[in-house]
Amino acid sequence: MRSMLFVPADSERKLAKAQGSQADALILDLEDAVAPSQKPAARQAAAQYLQSQGEQSKARLFVRINPLDSGLALDDLAAVLVPGLSGIMLPKVRGAADVQLLSHYLDALEVRAGLVPGSVRIVPVATETAASMLTMTSYASTPLPRLAGVTWGAEDLSTAIGAISNREDDGALSPLYTMAQSMCLCVAGVSGVAAIDTLYADFRDADGLMAACRLSRRRGFGGRIAIHPDQVEVINAAFTPSDAERQAAQRIVDAFDAQPDAGVVSIDGAMYDIPHLKQARRTLGQRA
C-alpha cells in the first residue's frame, strides 16, 4: 500500500472522486472528517459503498472508525463489517492492547457477517496519544496476526500533550514527533509489516510532497497517507522503485544466486553482504 487516501464517508461527491484515483487503498473516514451529528449517516454510507464497490474496487477499502474509548467504535464496526471491507484503521491507539482488543471484536463480527475469519486487517495510528508513546514496546511482545501496516500521526499527539505546534521555528518536526516517526518504523519492523508515513498537509505543494516522500522512503517507510486525490500520483511515484533501483537490486540477487555459498559478493569493486541481499529482494518484491 504505497498510497492510502482518506475520504469522508458521508460525502458522496468525494467518494466518487476518490474512486477514480489510483490510490492503493481508500480509507472511508468515520472519525475526524465527520461531524458528530453525521456519524450515523456516515456509517450507513460507508457500509453501502463497501457493499456496492468492494468487489470491483481496484483499491483496498479500509474504514477509519472512531477511537475504542469514544463509545462509537462498536456501532461503527457493526455497521461496516460487510463484504468488501479489507481493513480497519484504528485511531488514537494507546498501545498494542487496543489493537488486540479490536481483533477480538473482529473475530466475533466476522462470524456474524459471514466473512472469512481473519480477513479484516488492522492498521493502527500508533502515536496519537500520550499513552501510546509510553507503550510502543508492547508491539514487540503482543501477537497481532491481523496487522497490515502501521502509521503515525502528529496532530492529535500535539493536542494530547498541550503543544502549541508540533514544529520548530524553522518548520522541522519537534523532537517528540521525530521520535514518534522513528518508533513507527521500529513497530513496523518488529511486526514485519509496512510503515506508512503520515499526511503531508499542503496538498497543492506537489514538489514538497515528493521531497518528503523520498526522504521517508529512504528512512524505511513503504507508503504515505494522502488527504487529496491530487497527492496520490506523487506518492505512488515516490514509493515505486525506479528502473535503475530494480536493475541494481537484480544484479545483487543474481550475484548471490551465482555464488550460493557466499556471504559477500563483489560487484564493480563494491562489496555486498546479506543485508544488501535482503534489501535487494525487498526492492524487487515491491510493486513496480
Backbone bond lengths (Angstrom), bond angles and torsions (degrees), N, CA, C in turn:
res aa  C-N    CA-C-N  psi(-1)  N-CA   C-N-CA  omega(-1)  CA-C   N-CA-C  phi
1 M - - - 1.461 - - 1.520 109.09 -
2 R 1.341 115.15 90.73 1.461 118.14 178.38 1.518 111.20 -71.74
3 S 1.338 116.37 -39.19 1.462 121.04 -176.34 1.515 109.82 -128.67
4 M 1.346 115.86 131.56 1.461 122.44 176.09 1.527 106.54 -123.42
5 L 1.317 117.07 109.70 1.459 122.57 -172.46 1.522 110.95 -97.50
6 F 1.336 115.72 121.33 1.460 121.10 175.74 1.523 110.42 -74.66
7 V 1.344 115.53 137.57 1.461 121.61 176.24 1.528 108.47 -139.69
8 P 1.338 119.30 125.70 1.468 119.83 175.95 1.526 109.51 -60.38
9 A 1.315 116.89 126.51 1.458 119.73 -174.32 1.516 112.91 -69.65
10 D 1.343 116.79 -17.79 1.464 119.05 -178.00 1.524 112.82 -94.34
11 S 1.346 117.97 8.18 1.463 120.96 -179.30 1.523 109.97 -111.15
12 E 1.318 116.92 101.45 1.457 120.87 179.48 1.522 111.23 -61.47
13 R 1.333 116.51 -37.02 1.463 120.59 -179.81 1.524 111.22 -64.19
14 K 1.327 116.66 -45.99 1.462 120.12 -178.19 1.526 111.43 -70.93
15 L 1.327 117.05 -33.71 1.464 119.19 175.53 1.522 110.83 -62.71
16 A 1.327 116.09 -41.78 1.465 120.11 179.80 1.520 110.75 -65.43
17 K 1.324 117.12 -40.62 1.465 120.45 179.38 1.526 111.19 -66.43
18 A 1.340 116.22 -42.35 1.464 120.43 -179.67 1.513 111.44 -63.93
19 Q 1.312 116.60 -32.73 1.452 121.56 -178.92 1.525 112.01 -61.19
20 G 1.329 116.42 -27.55 1.454 120.43 178.89 1.511 114.35 -87.79
21 S 1.320 117.58 -0.51 1.468 120.80 180.00 1.522 110.03 -81.27
22 Q 1.321 116.36 171.79 1.459 122.57 177.71 1.529 111.53 -101.78
23 A 1.332 117.10 24.24 1.462 120.77 179.95 1.524 110.44 -62.86
24 D 1.321 116.50 141.10 1.459 120.53 176.66 1.519 111.20 -71.21
25 A 1.341 116.77 -28.57 1.458 121.13 177.81 1.522 109.46 -145.18
26 L 1.325 116.00 142.73 1.457 122.26 171.01 1.515 108.00 -106.46
27 I 1.333 115.75 136.82 1.455 121.01 177.03 1.522 108.11 -111.30
28 L 1.315 117.00 104.16 1.451 121.66 177.20 1.525 107.27 -75.25
29 D 1.323 116.00 115.03 1.463 120.68 -168.82 1.522 111.68 -93.65
30 L 1.331 115.47 124.14 1.459 122.06 173.30 1.520 111.62 -106.96
31 E 1.330 116.91 -2.12 1.471 119.62 -173.28 1.522 112.35 -99.03
32 D 1.331 116.97 -106.66 1.466 120.78 -167.84 1.524 113.94 -64.97
33 A 1.328 118.44 -27.90 1.463 120.57 -176.42 1.529 112.71 -82.84
34 V 1.331 117.37 -0.98 1.465 121.20 -176.19 1.525 109.84 -120.78
35 A 1.328 116.05 127.55 1.466 120.98 178.21 1.526 109.66 -65.29
36 P 1.342 117.76 148.25 1.471 120.33 -178.85 1.523 113.71 -51.57
37 S 1.320 116.97 -40.48 1.461 119.68 -178.01 1.524 113.14 -68.22
38 Q 1.339 116.55 -19.09 1.457 121.00 -176.02 1.520 113.34 -99.00
39 K 1.320 117.85 -2.40 1.462 119.68 -173.85 1.532 113.64 -62.89
40 P 1.335 120.55 -42.45 1.466 118.27 176.65 1.536 112.40 -59.13
41 A 1.335 116.63 -43.47 1.459 119.80 178.87 1.522 111.21 -65.63
42 A 1.335 116.46 -37.09 1.464 120.25 179.25 1.524 111.39 -64.25
43 R 1.328 116.88 -38.91 1.471 120.02 177.30 1.525 110.66 -58.66
44 Q 1.299 115.28 -47.82 1.457 119.09 -178.05 1.522 111.35 -66.55
45 A 1.336 116.50 -38.46 1.462 119.97 178.30 1.525 110.76 -64.06
46 A 1.337 116.18 -40.63 1.466 120.41 178.71 1.529 110.27 -63.06
47 A 1.337 116.41 -45.05 1.464 120.11 -179.47 1.527 111.03 -62.37
48 Q 1.320 116.68 -42.38 1.459 120.31 179.49 1.522 111.45 -65.03
49 Y 1.329 116.30 -39.17 1.468 119.79 179.51 1.534 109.72 -65.53
50 L 1.314 116.86 -44.34 1.459 120.67 -179.98 1.527 111.12 -60.31
51 Q 1.316 116.15 -43.36 1.457 120.14 -177.59 1.530 112.37 -70.40
52 S 1.319 116.46 -33.34 1.463 119.43 -177.25 1.522 113.30 -87.13
53 Q 1.338 116.63 -30.20 1.463 120.23 -173.68 1.523 114.30 -112.15
54 G 1.319 117.31 -13.19 1.463 120.34 -171.71 1.507 114.99 -55.32
55 E 1.327 117.09 -46.84 1.465 119.95 -175.60 1.516 112.87 -72.55
56 Q 1.340 118.02 -27.49 1.460 120.05 -176.36 1.520 113.33 -103.20
57 S 1.320 117.22 -4.33 1.460 120.47 -177.89 1.528 111.00 -72.07
58 K 1.325 116.02 130.83 1.459 120.29 174.52 1.522 110.47 -72.72
59 A 1.327 116.66 -29.45 1.455 121.53 179.35 1.525 110.00 -86.91
60 R 1.314 116.09 147.87 1.454 120.28 170.25 1.525 107.91 -71.55
61 L 1.312 117.47 141.45 1.455 122.04 -174.57 1.529 110.66 -108.91
62 F 1.333 114.54 117.18 1.458 122.62 177.45 1.526 108.90 -113.70
63 V 1.320 116.56 159.85 1.459 122.24 172.28 1.524 108.31 -125.95
64 R 1.349 116.22 128.12 1.463 119.22 171.08 1.527 106.82 -88.32
65 I 1.318 115.33 111.57 1.451 120.44 178.80 1.523 109.69 -84.22
66 N 1.311 117.01 175.49 1.453 121.57 173.21 1.528 109.47 -78.35
67 P 1.337 118.38 159.45 1.468 120.63 -176.50 1.525 112.74 -57.27
68 L 1.322 116.28 154.34 1.451 121.05 -177.34 1.525 112.49 -61.66
69 D 1.327 117.56 -29.50 1.466 120.00 -177.85 1.525 112.74 -95.17
70 S 1.333 117.36 13.30 1.468 120.80 -176.60 1.524 113.02 -86.33
71 G 1.329 116.96 -15.14 1.453 120.59 -173.56 1.520 113.03 82.58
72 L 1.324 117.35 2.04 1.462 122.21 -176.68 1.528 112.94 -113.46
73 A 1.309 116.70 -16.26 1.464 120.34 -169.54 1.523 112.86 -63.74
74 L 1.327 117.97 -42.75 1.460 119.37 -178.04 1.526 111.76 -66.52
75 D 1.332 116.83 -37.09 1.461 119.47 175.34 1.522 110.52 -64.34
76 D 1.342 116.24 -39.96 1.470 120.35 176.54 1.529 110.55 -58.43
77 L 1.334 114.59 -50.30 1.458 119.70 -175.79 1.526 111.72 -64.28
78 A 1.319 116.37 -41.94 1.462 119.91 -179.85 1.516 111.39 -60.88
79 A 1.333 116.72 -33.08 1.464 120.62 -178.30 1.520 112.90 -78.36
80 V 1.338 117.55 -38.38 1.475 119.63 -168.76 1.525 114.35 -101.11
81 L 1.325 118.98 -3.47 1.470 120.02 175.81 1.527 108.58 -77.09
82 V 1.314 114.42 80.89 1.460 122.21 -177.68 1.524 108.13 -135.83
83 P 1.326 117.86 162.30 1.468 119.36 176.00 1.529 111.11 -55.59
84 G 1.321 115.38 138.00 1.465 121.12 -177.48 1.508 112.79 108.79
85 L 1.343 116.99 -18.51 1.461 120.96 -179.60 1.523 110.64 -80.28
86 S 1.332 116.08 124.58 1.468 120.58 176.63 1.519 112.43 -90.35
87 G 1.349 116.14 -35.91 1.452 116.82 -175.60 1.508 113.20 -171.02
88 I 1.322 114.54 173.31 1.458 124.39 179.38 1.520 108.90 -118.00
89 M 1.329 115.78 130.96 1.460 119.83 168.39 1.520 107.31 -95.59
90 L 1.318 115.86 125.27 1.466 121.83 -175.39 1.524 109.77 -106.41
91 P 1.341 118.14 113.26 1.464 120.84 -178.53 1.529 112.11 -88.18
92 K 1.320 113.92 165.18 1.469 122.44 173.05 1.523 112.74 48.94
93 V 1.332 114.00 45.95 1.460 121.82 178.82 1.528 109.54 -69.18
94 R 1.331 116.00 142.77 1.464 120.30 177.91 1.525 111.78 -101.20
95 G 1.317 117.04 -9.73 1.445 121.67 179.53 1.510 110.45 159.99
96 A 1.332 116.08 -178.42 1.464 120.51 -177.41 1.522 111.99 -61.47
97 A 1.335 118.27 -26.22 1.461 120.70 179.86 1.524 111.22 -61.94
98 D 1.332 117.35 -34.51 1.469 119.94 177.29 1.522 110.90 -65.59
99 V 1.318 116.70 -41.05 1.465 120.93 178.91 1.531 109.72 -64.78
100 Q 1.320 115.68 -40.16 1.464 120.41 178.35 1.534 110.96 -65.10
101 L 1.334 117.30 -41.05 1.461 120.61 178.18 1.525 110.82 -63.05
102 L 1.336 116.91 -44.36 1.462 120.14 176.84 1.525 110.34 -58.66
103 S 1.310 117.03 -40.19 1.457 120.79 179.49 1.527 110.98 -60.77
104 H 1.336 117.19 -39.81 1.460 120.56 177.54 1.527 110.91 -63.77
105 Y 1.326 116.77 -41.68 1.463 119.83 176.36 1.531 110.47 -59.40
106 L 1.329 115.42 -43.29 1.462 119.88 -178.17 1.527 111.48 -65.79
107 D 1.343 117.12 -33.93 1.458 120.03 177.43 1.526 110.68 -54.49
108 A 1.344 115.89 -46.19 1.459 120.79 -177.48 1.528 111.62 -74.10
109 L 1.317 116.04 -42.46 1.468 119.55 -174.98 1.522 112.35 -71.14
110 E 1.314 117.64 -31.82 1.474 120.17 175.94 1.527 110.52 -62.16
111 V 1.322 116.50 -41.28 1.461 120.16 179.06 1.520 109.91 -62.52
112 R 1.332 116.31 -45.74 1.464 120.41 -179.61 1.522 111.93 -61.29
113 A 1.357 115.90 -37.20 1.470 120.76 -176.58 1.524 113.26 -86.95
114 G 1.328 117.10 -5.64 1.456 119.96 -178.69 1.513 113.54 74.46
115 L 1.338 117.12 24.07 1.457 121.57 178.70 1.523 110.27 -88.43
116 V 1.314 116.05 156.75 1.464 120.81 177.64 1.526 108.96 -63.24
117 P 1.324 118.80 126.78 1.464 120.92 -179.45 1.530 111.61 -55.91
118 G 1.321 115.88 129.99 1.455 121.63 178.52 1.507 114.80 84.00
119 S 1.333 117.48 1.44 1.464 120.10 -174.85 1.520 113.40 -77.06
120 V 1.317 118.16 -26.31 1.461 121.01 179.64 1.523 108.80 -85.74
121 R 1.330 116.11 118.49 1.452 121.15 -174.19 1.530 111.28 -95.33
122 I 1.321 116.86 171.96 1.469 121.79 -175.87 1.521 109.83 -129.84
123 V 1.333 115.98 134.12 1.459 122.99 169.19 1.534 107.19 -121.75
124 P 1.323 118.69 106.29 1.462 120.01 178.67 1.530 111.56 -84.10
125 V 1.336 115.18 145.31 1.462 120.48 168.15 1.525 104.51 -90.56
126 A 1.321 115.89 99.53 1.460 121.10 -158.45 1.523 115.71 -83.38
127 T 1.344 119.03 -4.18 1.475 118.03 -170.16 1.522 113.59 -132.32
128 E 1.317 119.47 24.60 1.464 119.81 -172.82 1.524 114.31 -88.97
129 T 1.316 118.39 -7.06 1.462 120.98 179.64 1.523 109.93 -121.74
130 A 1.330 115.35 157.24 1.466 119.40 176.77 1.521 110.26 -62.35
131 A 1.347 116.72 -39.24 1.463 120.49 179.91 1.520 111.46 -61.22
132 S 1.330 116.60 -36.73 1.463 119.62 -177.16 1.517 111.96 -61.66
133 M 1.324 116.47 -34.05 1.463 119.55 -179.07 1.528 111.95 -69.76
134 L 1.321 116.11 -18.72 1.463 120.53 179.81 1.522 112.75 -97.99
135 T 1.334 116.76 -3.69 1.468 119.98 -176.22 1.525 112.58 -126.19
136 M 1.304 117.81 17.11 1.465 119.60 -176.92 1.531 112.53 -61.44
137 T 1.319 117.61 -29.09 1.466 119.50 -179.87 1.517 112.08 -70.43
138 S 1.346 118.10 -12.24 1.465 120.27 -178.61 1.527 111.64 -64.87
139 Y 1.334 117.57 -23.69 1.461 120.09 179.91 1.526 111.78 -67.21
140 A 1.322 116.79 -24.26 1.462 120.29 -178.02 1.523 112.12 -74.19
141 S 1.330 117.74 -19.49 1.464 120.65 -175.28 1.525 113.28 -119.97
142 T 1.336 117.36 8.24 1.461 120.62 -177.26 1.521 109.65 -117.84
143 P 1.335 118.46 118.08 1.474 120.19 177.46 1.530 110.16 -65.88
144 L 1.323 116.43 124.66 1.463 121.69 -178.55 1.530 109.01 -134.25
145 P 1.330 117.34 74.03 1.470 120.06 -174.43 1.527 114.16 -66.07
146 R 1.324 118.22 -17.52 1.468 119.96 179.79 1.532 112.55 -85.26
147 L 1.317 118.08 -7.01 1.454 120.68 -174.83 1.524 110.64 -62.28
148 A 1.349 116.25 127.16 1.463 120.99 179.48 1.517 112.24 -111.12
149 G 1.307 117.57 -13.70 1.456 123.11 -177.66 1.514 107.85 172.54
150 V 1.317 115.60 171.75 1.462 121.47 178.29 1.519 108.09 -138.22
151 T 1.328 116.21 134.40 1.454 120.12 174.11 1.519 109.65 -127.07
152 W 1.306 115.97 176.43 1.471 119.89 -177.34 1.522 108.62 -140.03
153 G 1.322 115.63 164.30 1.455 120.86 179.04 1.511 111.06 -143.93
154 A 1.326 115.69 148.38 1.460 121.14 -177.25 1.523 113.14 -108.01
155 E 1.324 117.56 -30.06 1.461 119.83 -172.52 1.524 111.91 -66.58
156 D 1.328 116.92 -49.26 1.460 119.60 -179.58 1.522 111.82 -67.71
157 L 1.324 117.24 -31.64 1.458 120.07 176.82 1.521 110.09 -65.12
158 S 1.324 117.30 -39.36 1.464 120.70 176.25 1.522 110.71 -58.34
159 T 1.325 116.04 -45.00 1.460 120.49 179.37 1.518 110.84 -63.73
160 A 1.328 116.41 -40.43 1.462 120.72 -176.14 1.521 112.44 -63.25
161 I 1.320 116.81 -33.72 1.468 119.06 -177.48 1.528 112.63 -101.37
162 G 1.345 117.45 -1.67 1.458 120.89 178.67 1.511 114.98 79.98
163 A 1.361 117.21 24.76 1.464 119.89 -179.79 1.524 110.82 -77.45
164 I 1.318 116.33 143.10 1.462 120.92 175.89 1.518 110.34 -70.76
165 S 1.316 116.78 -36.18 1.455 122.35 179.69 1.516 108.52 -152.22
166 N 1.328 116.30 156.89 1.466 119.85 175.05 1.528 111.81 -98.74
167 R 1.341 116.40 11.83 1.456 120.53 -178.69 1.529 111.78 -128.00
168 E 1.320 114.71 154.86 1.456 121.41 177.35 1.533 109.52 -82.69
169 D 1.312 116.65 176.38 1.468 120.69 -178.49 1.527 112.61 -60.01
170 D 1.340 116.36 -29.74 1.467 119.32 -178.97 1.527 112.79 -86.83
171 G 1.328 117.54 4.23 1.457 121.51 178.53 1.514 114.83 92.99
172 A 1.336 117.31 -9.40 1.463 120.38 -179.94 1.525 110.03 -74.29
173 L 1.336 116.36 149.73 1.455 120.16 175.95 1.524 110.37 -60.00
174 S 1.312 116.79 140.92 1.458 121.77 175.37 1.531 109.51 -70.04
175 P 1.340 117.37 161.07 1.471 120.36 -172.39 1.523 115.06 -55.07
176 L 1.332 118.83 -40.65 1.462 119.87 -179.19 1.520 111.27 -57.85
177 Y 1.324 117.44 -37.08 1.462 121.19 -174.22 1.521 111.88 -82.40
178 T 1.317 117.85 -29.47 1.462 118.82 171.51 1.522 109.69 -68.74
179 M 1.338 116.63 -33.44 1.465 119.45 175.05 1.526 110.28 -66.56
180 A 1.342 117.05 -41.95 1.466 120.49 178.22 1.526 110.49 -60.39
181 Q 1.323 116.55 -43.20 1.457 121.34 178.01 1.522 110.80 -60.98
182 S 1.318 116.59 -44.59 1.463 120.95 -179.57 1.523 111.59 -67.24
183 M 1.330 117.29 -38.82 1.457 120.29 179.22 1.522 111.30 -67.03
184 C 1.329 116.51 -32.50 1.463 119.66 175.07 1.526 110.08 -60.39
185 L 1.318 116.90 -43.40 1.460 120.78 177.17 1.528 111.27 -60.55
186 C 1.326 116.61 -41.22 1.469 120.47 -179.06 1.522 111.35 -68.01
187 V 1.331 117.22 -42.35 1.465 120.69 178.58 1.527 109.97 -61.50
188 A 1.336 116.81 -44.70 1.459 120.24 178.39 1.528 110.53 -62.21
189 G 1.328 116.28 -41.81 1.456 120.33 -178.98 1.517 112.68 -63.62
190 V 1.333 116.84 -45.77 1.463 119.63 -178.29 1.515 111.09 -71.17
191 S 1.337 117.29 -23.28 1.461 121.60 -179.26 1.521 112.86 -92.35
192 G 1.334 116.60 -10.71 1.457 120.31 179.20 1.514 114.10 72.02
193 V 1.355 116.78 31.83 1.467 121.10 179.00 1.527 108.78 -128.02
194 A 1.322 116.15 173.19 1.455 120.72 -178.34 1.520 111.47 -76.73
195 A 1.331 116.23 143.49 1.456 122.74 169.69 1.525 107.79 -92.11
196 I 1.318 116.22 129.84 1.465 122.26 -177.29 1.515 108.23 -114.65
197 D 1.334 117.07 118.93 1.459 120.25 -174.88 1.530 110.79 -72.39
198 T 1.319 115.02 157.68 1.452 121.81 -176.53 1.524 111.27 -73.63
199 L 1.297 116.56 176.17 1.464 122.77 -175.00 1.535 112.63 -67.88
200 Y 1.317 114.60 156.59 1.462 123.33 170.89 1.523 105.35 -111.43
201 A 1.335 116.84 112.93 1.465 121.42 -163.94 1.526 114.60 -67.14
202 D 1.340 118.29 -36.72 1.461 120.45 -174.87 1.527 109.47 -86.16
203 F 1.337 116.67 92.00 1.469 119.56 -174.02 1.525 112.52 -72.11
204 R 1.334 117.60 -9.17 1.469 119.96 177.21 1.531 111.92 -86.13
205 D 1.326 117.74 -14.61 1.466 122.78 -173.81 1.529 109.87 -94.98
206 A 1.322 116.47 80.60 1.463 120.92 -177.40 1.533 111.64 -65.89
207 D 1.332 117.35 -38.13 1.465 120.19 -179.54 1.521 110.68 -66.50
208 G 1.318 115.88 -43.11 1.459 119.48 178.58 1.521 111.59 -64.43
209 L 1.326 116.64 -39.31 1.465 120.77 177.85 1.515 110.62 -63.70
210 M 1.326 117.71 -43.75 1.456 120.59 179.89 1.520 111.10 -61.29
211 A 1.332 116.55 -44.36 1.466 120.11 179.00 1.522 110.86 -62.36
212 A 1.327 116.86 -42.01 1.461 120.72 179.92 1.523 111.20 -65.88
213 C 1.331 116.95 -39.55 1.461 120.56 179.19 1.524 111.74 -66.96
214 R 1.323 116.15 -41.12 1.467 118.53 178.77 1.521 110.98 -62.99
215 L 1.333 116.01 -38.75 1.460 119.82 178.00 1.523 110.59 -65.50
216 S 1.331 117.17 -45.73 1.459 118.88 -177.15 1.532 111.04 -68.12
217 R 1.333 117.73 -33.34 1.458 119.20 176.40 1.522 111.01 -65.76
218 R 1.344 116.89 -40.62 1.473 119.57 176.64 1.521 110.75 -60.20
219 R 1.316 116.30 -33.66 1.464 119.99 -177.20 1.524 112.68 -79.54
220 G 1.333 117.96 -15.13 1.455 120.07 175.55 1.515 116.08 126.95
221 F 1.320 117.97 -1.65 1.457 119.79 178.44 1.525 110.80 -75.47
222 G 1.336 115.22 147.02 1.454 120.18 -178.94 1.514 114.09 -104.37
223 G 1.338 116.58 -5.44 1.456 120.64 -178.94 1.514 109.83 -173.47
224 R 1.354 115.22 -176.22 1.464 119.37 -175.72 1.528 110.22 -149.49
225 I 1.317 114.68 150.29 1.459 121.93 172.78 1.532 108.68 -72.14
226 A 1.338 116.42 139.88 1.464 122.33 173.12 1.521 108.47 -117.35
227 I 1.334 116.09 142.77 1.458 119.83 178.35 1.527 111.64 -113.98
228 H 1.343 116.87 1.61 1.463 121.28 178.81 1.529 107.32 -151.06
229 P 1.335 117.69 141.34 1.473 119.64 -179.91 1.524 113.99 -55.14
230 D 1.349 117.45 -29.94 1.462 120.01 -179.08 1.528 112.30 -65.61
231 Q 1.323 117.77 -18.55 1.469 120.67 -179.70 1.523 112.74 -82.14
232 V 1.308 117.40 -18.42 1.459 121.04 -170.28 1.523 112.37 -63.67
233 E 1.316 117.45 -46.61 1.462 120.73 -177.34 1.528 111.24 -60.80
234 V 1.329 116.27 -41.25 1.466 120.47 179.38 1.521 110.29 -64.84
235 I 1.324 116.70 -45.81 1.464 120.96 -178.70 1.527 110.45 -62.92
236 N 1.323 117.34 -46.34 1.465 119.80 -179.91 1.524 111.70 -59.74
237 A 1.335 116.07 -41.24 1.465 119.67 179.85 1.523 111.22 -65.14
238 A 1.314 116.39 -41.72 1.466 120.50 -176.45 1.520 112.21 -67.36
239 F 1.338 117.06 -33.55 1.463 119.91 -175.53 1.524 113.08 -100.14
240 T 1.317 117.40 10.61 1.456 121.88 174.14 1.526 108.81 -101.30
241 P 1.333 118.84 125.10 1.464 120.12 178.99 1.524 111.36 -57.35
242 S 1.323 115.86 136.88 1.459 120.24 177.68 1.524 109.88 -73.06
243 D 1.330 115.50 166.64 1.463 119.63 176.91 1.526 110.70 -58.96
244 A 1.333 116.87 -40.17 1.461 120.60 -179.49 1.530 110.90 -64.15
245 E 1.329 116.72 -40.99 1.470 120.11 178.62 1.524 110.79 -64.68
246 R 1.306 116.84 -41.26 1.456 120.46 -179.27 1.539 111.28 -67.99
247 Q 1.328 115.70 -38.05 1.462 118.77 177.99 1.527 111.02 -65.98
248 A 1.336 115.87 -42.15 1.471 119.43 178.25 1.529 110.75 -63.62
249 A 1.333 116.21 -41.87 1.461 119.88 178.49 1.517 111.43 -63.82
250 Q 1.326 117.00 -39.61 1.454 120.58 -179.49 1.523 110.88 -64.98
251 R 1.320 117.45 -37.18 1.461 120.71 178.08 1.530 110.49 -62.51
252 I 1.315 116.86 -39.21 1.465 120.18 178.96 1.523 110.19 -66.25
253 V 1.313 116.62 -46.59 1.466 120.22 179.39 1.525 110.22 -62.03
254 D 1.319 117.47 -43.65 1.468 120.95 -179.87 1.524 111.26 -62.66
255 A 1.332 116.23 -38.82 1.469 119.68 -179.32 1.525 111.03 -64.54
256 F 1.320 117.10 -40.81 1.463 119.88 178.44 1.529 110.96 -72.36
257 D 1.328 117.25 -34.76 1.465 119.60 177.28 1.532 110.77 -63.72
258 A 1.324 115.39 -34.05 1.466 119.94 179.68 1.526 111.85 -73.99
259 Q 1.341 117.28 -21.30 1.474 122.29 179.87 1.530 108.30 -130.36
260 P 1.326 118.85 71.05 1.457 122.25 -171.92 1.526 114.77 -60.93
261 D 1.314 117.82 -20.26 1.464 120.07 -179.71 1.531 112.57 -96.94
262 A 1.322 116.57 1.94 1.466 120.10 -176.62 1.526 110.99 -86.06
263 G 1.333 115.30 143.10 1.463 120.80 173.11 1.508 111.58 -97.48
264 V 1.339 115.76 -16.06 1.461 121.94 179.97 1.524 107.90 -141.71
265 V 1.327 116.83 139.67 1.459 120.60 175.49 1.528 108.49 -127.95
266 S 1.325 114.67 160.04 1.465 120.50 178.96 1.521 109.10 -115.46
267 I 1.341 115.20 131.50 1.469 121.50 176.50 1.521 108.05 -132.48
268 D 1.309 115.93 116.43 1.470 121.32 179.24 1.528 112.23 52.95
269 G 1.327 115.77 39.40 1.452 120.62 176.11 1.520 115.09 84.37
270 A 1.327 118.54 -3.36 1.464 121.98 178.06 1.526 109.13 -104.92
271 M 1.343 115.80 145.30 1.449 121.17 -177.83 1.524 110.22 -99.08
272 Y 1.341 115.95 137.01 1.464 122.30 -179.77 1.525 108.64 -128.66
273 D 1.349 115.75 132.76 1.455 119.28 179.73 1.526 110.49 -115.99
274 I 1.319 116.77 -167.01 1.461 121.54 -171.77 1.542 112.88 -61.46
275 P 1.341 119.93 -40.40 1.472 117.73 175.98 1.522 112.81 -58.67
276 H 1.344 117.08 -36.52 1.470 119.79 176.43 1.534 110.42 -65.11
277 L 1.335 116.39 -37.73 1.465 120.20 179.04 1.527 110.33 -64.10
278 K 1.324 116.61 -43.04 1.466 120.05 179.69 1.524 110.89 -62.53
279 Q 1.329 116.01 -41.88 1.457 119.86 179.40 1.528 110.63 -66.38
280 A 1.321 117.00 -39.05 1.464 120.82 178.41 1.517 111.02 -62.58
281 R 1.314 116.94 -42.92 1.459 120.28 178.52 1.514 111.40 -65.48
282 R 1.325 114.79 -36.40 1.476 118.45 177.52 1.537 110.33 -64.55
283 T 1.332 116.39 -40.90 1.463 120.42 179.04 1.523 110.29 -62.59
284 L 1.306 117.72 -42.92 1.463 120.89 -178.52 1.518 112.04 -72.16
285 G 1.320 116.08 -21.90 1.454 119.97 179.33 1.509 113.27 -85.24
286 Q 1.340 117.02 -12.86 1.444 119.87 179.30 1.518 110.18 -73.25
287 R 1.320 114.69 159.01 1.471 119.86 -178.97 1.526 110.62 -66.40
288 A 1.325 115.50 129.66 1.472 119.92 -177.48 1.504 111.01 -91.28
